[in-house]
Amino acid sequence: MPSPETVTEAVAFLAAEGYVEDFTIGPTGIAHVGHDLPHPVAETTVDYTFRFEGPSDPGDEAIVLGVTYGRWGEKGVVVSAYGPDADPEETAILTALARLADR
């Protein structure tokens, strides 16, 4: 598979692979969009990681993750700012997820 060139292409690729849940970064892990209870990072598997940088603005950095929540096998997508514009609390969760992806 060629690497997606845009966030939209990455999300479309993941949807075609069965990653249909929308996840967001919560204070201690990932959560379904619109729900407060996050899934712990330790119970999450990062299957795909796509990073994007704007051509001239570091503020355009984004990350798209294809993740599986192990307990229920839910597959979903996390889209977040990445780099200097990322929320510090989200950055801590993204860093933890990135460490999982590197295993």
C-alpha positions in Angstrom: 0.0 0.0 0.0 1.4 3.4 -0.9 1.5 5.9 1.9 -1.6 8.2 2.0 -0.7 11.7 1.1 -3.5 13.4 3.1 -5.3 12.8 6.4 -8.5 12.1 4.4 -6.8 9.4 2.4 -5.4 7.8 5.6 -8.9 7.8 7.2 -10.4 6.3 4.0 -7.7 3.6 3.9 -8.3 2.7 7.6 -12.1 2.6 7.1 -11.6 0.2 4.2 -9.5 -2.0 6.6 -12.3 -2.1 9.2 -11.3 0.8 11.4 -14.7 2.3 11.7 -14.9 3.7 15.3 -14.1 7.3 15.8 -11.8 7.7 18.8 -10.5 10.8 20.5 -7.7 11.4 23.0 -8.9 11.4 26.6 -7.1 12.2 29.8 -5.8 8.7 30.3 -6.3 7.0 26.9 -8.5 6.9 23.9 -12.3 7.3 24.0 -15.2 7.0 21.6 -16.2 10.4 20.3 -18.9 11.7 22.5 -18.1 9.4 25.4 -16.2 10.3 28.6 -14.8 6.9 29.6 -11.4 6.3 27.9 -9.8 3.0 27.0 -6.5 2.7 28.8 -3.4 3.0 26.7 -2.0 -0.3 27.9 -5.1 -2.1 26.5 -4.7 -0.4 23.1 -2.8 -1.7 20.1 -1.6 0.7 17.4 -1.8 -1.0 14.1 -1.1 1.9 11.7 0.6 5.3 12.1 0.5 8.1 9.6 2.2 11.4 10.2 1.6 14.5 8.1 3.4 17.8 7.9 2.3 20.9 6.2 4.6 22.0 3.4 5.6 25.3 5.1 3.9 25.5 8.5 4.8 23.2 11.4 1.4 24.0 12.8 -0.1 21.8 10.1 1.3 18.6 11.6 -1.2 15.8 12.2 -1.2 12.2 13.1 -3.7 9.5 12.1 -3.6 6.2 14.1 -5.4 3.0 13.3 -5.9 1.4 16.7 -7.6 -1.7 18.2 -8.9 -1.7 21.7 -8.0 -5.2 22.9 -10.7 -5.9 25.4 -13.5 -5.7 22.9 -11.5 -5.8 19.6 -12.9 -2.5 18.5 -11.0 -1.0 15.6 -11.0 2.8 15.2 -9.2 5.9 14.1 -7.6 8.6 16.1 -6.8 11.9 14.4 -4.9 14.6 16.3 -2.7 17.6 16.0 0.9 16.6 16.3 4.0 18.7 17.1 4.0 22.2 18.5 0.3 22.8 18.2 -0.7 19.6 20.0 -2.4 19.9 23.5 0.2 18.8 26.1 -2.1 16.3 27.7 -2.9 14.8 24.3 0.8 14.7 23.5 1.5 12.5 26.6 -1.2 10.0 25.4 0.1 10.1 21.8 3.7 9.5 23.1 2.5 6.5 25.0 0.6 5.2 22.0 3.7 5.8 19.8 5.7 3.7 22.2 3.2 0.9 21.8 3.5 1.1 18.0 7.3 0.8 18.2 7.2 -2.5 20.1 
